[in-house]
């Protein structure tokens, strides 16, 4: 939803189809095989809606499934990982810290993406499995969130990183806790903004921007939508007009 | 696995088929509809292996799916919730606290089970969504676990409970942290032992105990088994001989 919000703000005339796989999340603790299967099923559902571009708005799925999705789909597929890596390089930092789920960090995808862009950078990574549950529990500014952040970030600070990539779409919601540990000067790279910017560029370049004004959002979830309707609506600051439960992958 | 370990110790001659739905856990944050569907699919898989009794060794699934499973299956189905409630009543406590996942607590199933057994008890409940992630992260005796336990348990202690039901099969693994908050005198009810005892009784009563000595355990998981093989083996204190990935529900 952090990526979706950025996109809606930048492209208010476009029609968005959003799928949240709420019946099978979190992805960050699952194997790459499982996440790849789930991402493929989600992509198949969205492609059946007639989309012109697919955004994989999840770092874990971007880390393990992007290559396969690009090979099998005949529309542009944009992940959040490469835009995040490019934004990290753009900070000018030389020693980059990356935090993410076990799946994202275990895949080594950020190291590979940063190495392709700037092979002389030093990259240090840390998995932060409790961050997503803390956000889901609503303890974003709780002292426990600060304590957990201190523990996860200490090894990165010991390596004297000079920028930190928030390599999970949940983590920008913990910015206050993370900022309290890394200090006010550390650049925090949130891939939502850079991903949205790249998508706008691509749509312009390919002549894919809508000419009609649709401005509609359709939200699909795989579990019952009660919780999503409430939290998603709060997050976007508006009541969600269209939320529907769907079954995918079977 | 806390229930499975108890059962293997008490019934070493029996053959056990264990299914861990690792591709879709956790259940505690999912809707009752989703958990009910997953539990039915898991039961169908296990019944196809020719089992003589089904243990629903998860409080969330016991809370929301037991009635449906009992109606549709023609073998005995034992959940962990009723044995836990009976063990709580047996402590002689008058003001019982129950902690569990959002799914278990939201279902009201413990209140109902305790009310059926002893309508004059006072029951107070609290959902503890961060406990399962803390166990999965291995922070069982970390100061963060104690701080989270303090926060979740404070409202129950304020109600002057005199026994606490650990209404999730993960929670006995947090006993040190929980004990540090509730003190050394509070009875902690772990349904694993009481469930195992009831199963032994039932098998004896129904003449279902094995006459051969099989003593075999077959573990099935729905995600790749690497992590399960390691953690499950550590937990049972022996290398798991048979672990296989299976696809269910499709």
Interface residues (C-beta under 8 A of the other chain):
Chain A: X22 X23 X24 X29 X30 X31 X33 X34 X129 X130 X133 X134 X136 X137 X139 X143 X144 X147 X148 X151 X223 X224 X226 X227 X249 X250
Chain B: X22 X23 X24 X29 X30 X31 X33 X34 X129 X130 X133 X134 X136 X137 X139 X143 X144 X147 X148 X151 X223 X224 X226 X227 X249 X250
